[in-house]
């Protein structure tokens, strides 16, 4: 089986499709939403992550998306990765 060794994910988050942000997003014009999504969807808006599962555990990218304390935020993801390598407690 040929398994991908890397995956990618957006560094930024538009929150356009997040239900709890609906009252804020609805204040934007369709053009503003489209411009925001287009701006965030450039090559500079993505990062590569290792995609291979180790001991069938969730990948780094998967964990950051599912962790309610990180909520897919890239700044918190970097903080957690750094803490892991320093041997510090991290979600």
Residue pairs with C-beta under 8 A, 6 or more apart in sequence:
3 51
3 52
4 51
5 50
5 51
5 52
6 48
6 49
6 50
6 51
7 48
7 49
7 50
7 51
7 59
7 61
8 46
8 47
8 48
8 49
9 46
9 47
9 49
9 61
9 64
9 65
9 72
10 40
10 41
10 45
10 46
11 45
11 46
11 47
11 74
12 40
12 45
12 74
13 40
13 72
13 73
13 74
14 33
14 36
14 37
14 40
15 21
15 24
15 25
16 25
16 33
16 36
16 37
18 25
25 33
28 36
39 45
47 74
49 59
49 60
49 61
50 59
50 60
51 59
51 61
52 59
53 59
58 66
60 77
60 81
63 70
64 70
64 72
64 73
64 76
64 77
64 80
65 72
67 91
69 76
69 91
70 76
70 77
70 80
70 91
79 90
80 90
80 91
83 89
83 90
84 90
